[in-house]
Amino acid sequence: MAGRIVRWGAALGFGALWWWSVLRLALVPDAGVLEGAVAAGGWGLSLLPVHCMPKARAVGSTGSGRWRVVWQESRRRRAERGGRARPAE
């Protein structure tokens, strides 16, 4: 229960800080680098959860240790189509 309160408190606190910086940038003519850094950093962090997903749930992802097999298979297919492929090492 205490962990949940701390997380919500941190989220609300950082959210309020971000809105303060965005509104200050928009409304106050002498807003500076600090407000811009806070606003840009908060916006960048908001993109992070969209792109984070466990590899097992990601559609079309290649499992760990399979990159070499996939790469060799793509080279083999390219060679069959007549494309240039370097010899396997």
C-alpha positions as CSV (number, residue, x, y, z in Angstrom):
1,M,0.0,0.0,0.0
2,A,2.8,2.4,0.9
3,G,4.5,1.7,-2.5
4,R,1.4,2.5,-4.4
5,I,1.1,5.9,-2.5
6,V,4.7,6.7,-3.2
7,R,4.3,5.9,-6.9
8,W,1.1,8.0,-7.3
9,G,2.7,10.8,-5.3
10,A,5.8,10.8,-7.6
11,A,3.7,10.6,-10.7
12,L,1.5,13.5,-9.6
13,G,4.5,15.5,-8.5
14,F,6.4,15.0,-11.8
15,G,3.2,15.6,-13.8
16,A,2.7,18.9,-12.0
17,L,6.3,19.9,-12.6
18,W,6.0,19.1,-16.3
19,W,2.8,21.1,-16.7
20,W,4.3,24.0,-14.8
21,S,7.3,24.1,-17.2
22,V,5.0,23.8,-20.3
23,L,2.7,26.5,-19.2
24,R,5.6,28.7,-18.2
25,L,7.2,28.2,-21.7
26,A,3.9,29.1,-23.3
27,L,2.8,32.1,-21.2
28,V,5.9,33.7,-19.7
29,P,8.2,35.7,-22.0
30,D,11.3,35.1,-19.9
31,A,11.0,31.3,-19.6
32,G,14.4,29.8,-19.9
33,V,16.4,26.6,-20.4
34,L,15.3,24.9,-17.2
35,E,11.6,25.0,-18.3
36,G,12.6,23.8,-21.8
37,A,14.7,20.9,-20.4
38,V,11.9,19.8,-18.1
39,A,9.3,20.0,-20.8
40,A,11.4,18.1,-23.4
41,G,12.5,15.5,-20.9
42,G,8.9,14.8,-19.8
43,W,7.8,14.6,-23.4
44,G,10.6,12.1,-24.2
45,L,9.7,10.0,-21.2
46,S,6.1,9.9,-22.3
47,L,7.1,8.1,-25.5
48,L,9.1,5.4,-23.7
49,P,6.2,3.1,-22.5
50,V,4.8,2.9,-26.0
51,H,7.9,1.3,-27.3
52,C,8.7,-1.0,-24.4
53,M,7.4,-4.5,-24.7
54,P,8.6,-7.9,-23.6
55,K,10.3,-9.7,-26.5
56,A,8.1,-12.7,-26.0
57,R,5.0,-10.6,-26.7
58,A,6.4,-8.5,-29.6
59,V,4.9,-9.5,-32.9
60,G,7.6,-10.6,-35.4
61,S,10.5,-10.4,-33.0
62,T,13.3,-12.9,-33.2
63,G,14.2,-14.7,-30.0
64,S,17.6,-14.4,-28.3
65,G,20.3,-16.4,-30.0
66,R,18.3,-16.8,-33.3
67,W,19.7,-13.7,-35.1
68,R,22.5,-15.7,-36.7
69,V,20.0,-18.3,-38.1
70,V,17.7,-15.6,-39.4
71,W,20.6,-13.7,-41.0
72,Q,22.0,-16.8,-42.7
73,E,18.5,-17.7,-43.9
74,S,18.0,-14.3,-45.5
75,R,21.4,-14.5,-47.2
76,R,20.5,-18.0,-48.5
77,R,17.2,-16.7,-50.0
78,R,18.9,-13.7,-51.6
79,A,21.5,-16.1,-53.2
80,E,18.7,-18.3,-54.6
81,R,17.1,-15.2,-56.2
82,G,20.3,-14.4,-57.9
83,G,21.4,-11.6,-55.6
84,R,24.9,-11.2,-54.4
85,A,25.7,-12.9,-51.2
86,R,29.1,-13.3,-49.6
87,P,30.2,-16.8,-48.7
88,A,29.3,-17.9,-45.2
89,E,32.2,-17.8,-42.7
